[in-house]
Amino acid sequence: ALSEAAPPGTVIALVRVTDRDSGKNGQLQCRVLGGGGGPGAVPFTLEENYDNFYTVVTDRPLDRETQDEYNVTIVARDGGNPPLNSTKSFSVRILDENDN
């Protein structure tokens, strides 16, 4: 759960991705499905840290009255030919703050 008063840039999760392959098959790219703004987009993005660790952070203000829960899906894709991918999802509940 996350307060609707959390400012943009608030860390909500730490994610680690791994691939046992070598070369391009072991190189990974990750993203939040439905991120990037626009209608229906989730207000979260990934920031790469180091050694395949990423933080999931808020990228804009939250409003519980508009949406009180988000399903966040992370997609990891390797550099192979053809590329393979994997997804994992989790829910983020938005807690109400007195914003009167």
MOQUIKA-V431577 format. One line per field, one symbol per residue. burial: b if it has 9 or more other C-alpha atoms within 8 Angstrom, else e. A space follows every 10 residues. Layout:
burial->???
//
This chain:
burial->ebbbebebee bbebeeeebe eeeebbbbeb bbeebeeeee bbbbbbeeee ebbbbbbbbb bbbbeeebbb ebbbbbbbbb eebeeeeeee ebbbbeeeee
//
